[in-house]
Structure formats: structure tokens, C-alpha cells
Amino acid sequence: MRALTVEPGTPGSLRLDELPDPAPGDGELLVRGLAIGVCGTDKEITRGDYGWAPPGHQRLVLGHESLGRVEQAPLGSSFGRGDLVIGVVRRPDPEPCGACAVGEWDMCRNGRYTERGIKELPGFGSEWWTVPEQYAVRVDDALGLAGVLTEPTSVVAKAWEQVVRVGERAWFDPRRVLVTGAGPIGLLAAMIGVQRGLDVHVLDRVTDGVKPDLVRDLGATYHHTSVDQVVARARPDVVIEATGAGSVVLDTIAGTASYGIVCLTGVSPRGRTLSLDASGLNRTLVLENDAVIGSVNANLRHYQAAATALAAADSEWLHRLITTTVPLDDALSAFEGPGEDVKVVITLDEDLT
């Protein structure tokens, strides 16, 4: 089978390889790969900045945003041949910490977790892959290619879960949400906000094109002004921050309504410093009972919530998030330059029906 592989830590090592077809073990599904999404983490790995090959191997099969169709399932499985599925990315450590032991491996305490296509486990960027049944999630067949959005949606499903848990420490009745960044994470966070019946505002830098149109067609309000202007107008009860830009992070923390909750999902680059009125920020957080939380990755519960949210969404709108599709033969081109894309998807098989 063909597979997209990389040597972690070595820039320019991305290539298309021929690997042996996988054989499913006990309790595993054999899946025909249909597509993988490309995100910033994948680009970091191909640049040599991140990633770990499986023990005893030099190369890593890339791809953690998966979509495939079950070809073979164990006897008595809840999955059947032809089911559209995705694979959960993170797995608990071999000797589970307390969080991993209860299925909350996205909150691993000791860092010995593994991740498909990122850390010590082969990814889903191959024409065939296997996955233990307990780490597979069925997605609505009607989604087709948009099912590949399940993994990024799981990230924001977790973010929203965490926001609600923090908010419910006291009376919580949010009305307005600000999402900063109109990439896949931001747009999918906005989608869930709309599904929750909130007044959703999205801030991004671009002034026209697909991003503003996607926000407006979602029924949300698009902004391309400064953070200060948006928060002054919207006074959001909740902020989902998806840019990782330090100045945006600080401005949103300072600009929420009383009892505001800011959930950080964007990872900031290292080495950049900003001037900060720490005392003023502390005073605001304390006197207004504000909360700032970080959220990354997802567990099985969040993937299931993501599949439910995508099934309830407008399928045409979801497909518009996928702005570029690249066949596996041309997969290396999917990692060239930032472009104006929302989501780039590499197709592993042309048959998505």
C-alpha cells in the first residue's frame, strides 16, 4: 500500500512510500483509508519541528485527521463492513496515569501518551489502516468527505465542554460568544456556538473571501477590526481563542463581560514577548470572577460529540470548509505555503460513497 511518511526531526523528509498492507489484530477494524486532513501540527512535523517515530522505526506515517470505510470487523463487532469511521488520535500511556485510566487521556498527567501520526504511533495517511474498535467512531455516512472534519471538531467539542463545566461553578447563562480566528478550529467552534443558540461573533484578519461568507452563512457576525473594538461592541460571555497570537489572547482576556470565560485552543509560537500590565489583568480576573483555561486534544466522548454536531450541521456548509483537495499522488503539494485555504484534505481513495 502507499503511505505518506516522514522522518521526524528531519526537514524535507516527507515522501510517498510503499509499505506492507496491515493485518488487523484481535478486536481491530481493517479500514480502507479515504482521506486525511492537513493541519498546522502536520506542517510542524514535516518541517522537522515536532513528532516522534514509533519505537524502533526511523519514519512515521503522517496523518491524524482521518476518514475511512470499514472493510473488515471482528465477529460480534458494533461496526460493520462499509461503515464510515474515523480513528481517535491519542491513546493512554502503557501504565496509565489517573486521568488516562478513566478514559480522560486528553488530560494525561505524565506525558507518556501516544498519538496516531504524531507521537510514536503510525498515522492514518495510508491506503489501509487498522484501529482497535474502542478507538473508532462511526460518522454519518451522509457527511461523505466532510467526515474528515471530525477530529478538529472533537477539539472544539472538548473546548465547549470545558467552558460549560467552568461556567456551571455558579449560575451560567451565556448569550454572546466571540471566536477569534476563522480557520477550521474557529469556524467549527462558531458552528457549535450557533447550534447552542448563542449570538456568535467571529474575528479574523481577512476582509473578504470564503471565511467571511462561511461565517455569515452560519448565521454569525463576522469582524475584521481590532479585538478591542469587537469586545467593546459584543462584550462576550465566552471567548474561544483559536489564533494563538499573544496580543489577541491578552486583549480577549481583558475584554470579556463579567464572569467571562476564555478558552485558549491556539498554540502560540515560542520566543515572542509582549508588554503586559499583570497587576491590571489580575485585578480584572479576580474582581469579575473571570476564568482562563487551556484546552487541547480530545477523548472518545469528545469525538462522539463531534460526530453528533457534524451530523446536525448543514452538509453543504461543511463541505465548503474543505477549500482544497489533493490526491495522494500529489500529497507533498498540500504542505506548500500558507495560501488562503481553510482546510486542505488529501484524498486517499476517490470513492467516498
HELIX and SHEET records of a PDB file:
HELIX    1   1 GLY A   40  THR A   46  1                                   7    
HELIX    2   2 GLY A   98  ALA A  101  1                                   4    
HELIX    3   3 TRP A  105  MET A  107  5                                   3    
HELIX    4   4 GLU A  133  TYR A  135  5                                   3    
HELIX    5   5 ASP A  141  LEU A  149  5                                   9    
HELIX    6   6 THR A  150  GLY A  167  1                                  18    
HELIX    7   7 PRO A  184  GLN A  195  1                                  12    
HELIX    8   8 VAL A  210  LEU A  218  1                                   9    
HELIX    9   9 VAL A  227  ALA A  234  1                                   8    
HELIX   10  10 GLY A  246  GLY A  255  1                                  10    
HELIX   11  11 ALA A  278  LEU A  287  1                                  10    
HELIX   12  12 LEU A  300  ALA A  312  1                                  13    
HELIX   13  13 SER A  315  LEU A  321  1                                   7    
HELIX   14  14 LEU A  328  PHE A  335  5                                   8    
SHEET    1   A 3 ARG A  15  GLU A  18  0                                        
SHEET    2   A 3 ARG A   2  VAL A   6 -1                                        
SHEET    3   A 3 LEU A  60  VAL A  61 -1                                        
SHEET    1   B 5 TRP A 128  PRO A 132  0                                        
SHEET    2   B 5 GLU A  28  VAL A  38 -1                                        
SHEET    3   B 5 GLU A  65  GLN A  72 -1                                        
SHEET    4   B 5 LEU A  84  GLY A  87 -1                                        
SHEET    5   B 5 ALA A 136  ARG A 138 -1                                        
SHEET    1   C 4 TRP A 128  PRO A 132  0                                        
SHEET    2   C 4 GLU A  28  VAL A  38 -1                                        
SHEET    3   C 4 LYS A 343  THR A 347 -1                                        
SHEET    4   C 4 ILE A 322  PRO A 327  1                                        
SHEET    1   D 3 ARG A  90  ARG A  91  0                                        
SHEET    2   D 3 THR A 114  ARG A 116 -1                                        
SHEET    3   D 3 GLU A 120  LEU A 121  1                                        
SHEET    1   E 6 THR A 221  HIS A 223  0                                        
SHEET    2   E 6 ASP A 199  LEU A 203  1                                        
SHEET    3   E 6 ARG A 176  THR A 180  1                                        
SHEET    4   E 6 VAL A 238  GLU A 241  1                                        
SHEET    5   E 6 ILE A 261  LEU A 264  1                                        
SHEET    6   E 6 ALA A 291  GLY A 294  1                                        
END                                                                             
